[in-house]
Amino acid sequence: MPVYMITLHAYRSWSEDNPMGYVQRGEHGIKTPDPILAKQRASLAKNPPRHFTEDQKQFIITQAQEILSNRNIRLHAASCTSTHTHLIVSWFGKEPIFQEIKQPFKQADLLANKVKTVLATLLSKREESTGNRWFSRGCDCTPVNDRDHLNHLLEHYLPKHRHESGIVQAFDKGSTGP
């Protein structure tokens, strides 16, 4: 049973001039801040940076749970700050959404993009806004290696997001096995 932490980033919420550095899609590691690149990319952007409000954070978590449960995907826990959302999910791999996709990472990536698309549509409808970006391109799908890793995420990593004015919600903590 694959278990993944899916991370969805708010649109333009982590600029290249961030003092902590930035991540370049498709490359590994954190790059040093680059104010010139940040300015160039900001001039090309069609929408302002997105930061989720308290109501939007709770809406994202509630809707993610519904989206996933409708696809027979288990949501173990979720956190949402003004800049990103983490979803810890598991599945059996035979759900209709995956059809012929057998590789867990490709399943996770497909799932993340479906959830992101539906969340963006629901947020736009709720906020009565069209044409605005809610999430950045791509997503992060991190495999959860074992029970200790899962426990660390549930007990330490996600709860620390409360210090970033984040909302953290754990769901059924029952067995993760079939």
N, C-alpha and C positions, 0 to 999 in steps of 0.2 A: 504494500500500500504506500504510494508516494505521499510524502508530507513536505510541503513547501511554505516558505514565507514569501509572500508576494508583496512588493513595495510599489506603490503608485505615487508619483511625485506631482505636486501642483505645478501648473504651467509657469515656467520661468521663476520658480521659487528659490533656485540655487544658482546664482549667477557666477560667472567666471571670475569675478572680483571678490568673491567671498573670502574673508580672512583665513578661513580654514582650508582653502583650496577648493578645487572643483573636480568633477569626474567627467571625462570625455567618453561619450558613447562609443562602444566598440574597443576601448582601450582599458588596460588594467591600471589600477593605482590612482592615487590622488595627485592632481597636478597643482603646482604653485599658483597662487592668485595671478590673474592676468587682466588688469583693468582695461587695457587696449582692446583685447578680444571681447570683453564684456560690453564695452561701448559699441563696438562694431555689431555684435549680435543684437543688442538692444535697438539699434537703428533699423535693423531688418525685421524686428518683431512686429506682428500685426495686432497684438493684444498686449495689455499691461500684465505684469506679474500677477499671479493668482494666489491669494491667501484665504484659507477656509475660515469662516466664522464659527462660533460655538454651535449654532444651529446646523450649519452645513456639516460640521464634523460628526454630529450625532446622526444626521440624515444619511451620511455616507456609510457609517457603520450599520445602521438599521437596514438600509437598502442592500448593502453587500450581503448581509445575512440572508435576506429574502432571495436575492439573485442566486446565491450559491445553493441554498436549500431547495430551490425550484429545479436545480440541476443535479440533485442528490450528491452534492459536494459538502463535506463537513467543514464548518468554520469553527476552529478551536478558540481563537481569540482574535481581536482586532484592536488597533490603536489608530488614532487620527489626530494629527497636529495641524497647525495652520499650513504646513508645507508638504506633508506626506501622510500616506496611509499604509499601515502594515496589516496584512491578512494572513493568518496561519491556517492553512487548509490541508485537507487530506481527501483522498478518493480511492476507489478500487481500480479505476482504469477502464472499466467497461461501460461507463456512462455514455449515453447517446452523443453528448457534445464532442467526445473524442473520436467517434467513428473508427477510422482505421489507424489513428495515431497511436503508436505503441510506446514511444520513448517518453518517460516521465517529464523530462525537461520541456519537450515540445508540447506536452499536454499542459504543463504549468503555464507556459508562455501563451498558448491559445486561451486558456482560462483567464489569465490576467488581462489580456486584451479585450476579451468579451465583457468581463466585469467592468473594465474601464469605460468601454463604449456605452454600456447600459447606464452606468453611474453618471456619465457626462450628459446623456439624454435626459435622465431623471432630474439632474440638477438644473439643466436649462429650462425644463418644463416648470419645475418648482419656482425658480427665480424669474420666470417669464423673460428669459434672455435667449437670444439666438445669435449664432456666429461667434460666440466667445469660447475660447479654449479653457477647459477646466484642468486638464492633465497634460503633462509633457509627453512627448513621443517615447515609446518604449516603456519598459518597466524592469524591475529587478526580480528575478525568481531565484531564491536561494534554497537549495535542498536542506531539509532538516535531517541530519545524519543518523540520529539515534534518540532514545528516550531522554538521555541526559541533555542533549542539545535542545530538544523540545521543552523540557522543564526549565532550562536556562532562559529560553525565549519567553515562556509564560510567566515565570516567577521574577525575572530580573530585567530582561531587555525591554519588553513592552511596558511594564510598569514605570520605568524611568522616563517614559514619554509624558507622564503626568507633570513632570518638572518643566516641560515645554508647553504648558497649558493644553496638553493633549487629553483626549478621552481614551480610556482603555477599558475594554469589555471582554471578559472571558465568557465562553459559552460552556455547554455541557462538558464536564471534565471526566466523562466516563471512559471506558476502554477505547483505545484507538485500533484495536484488532477486529477482525471479522466476527 
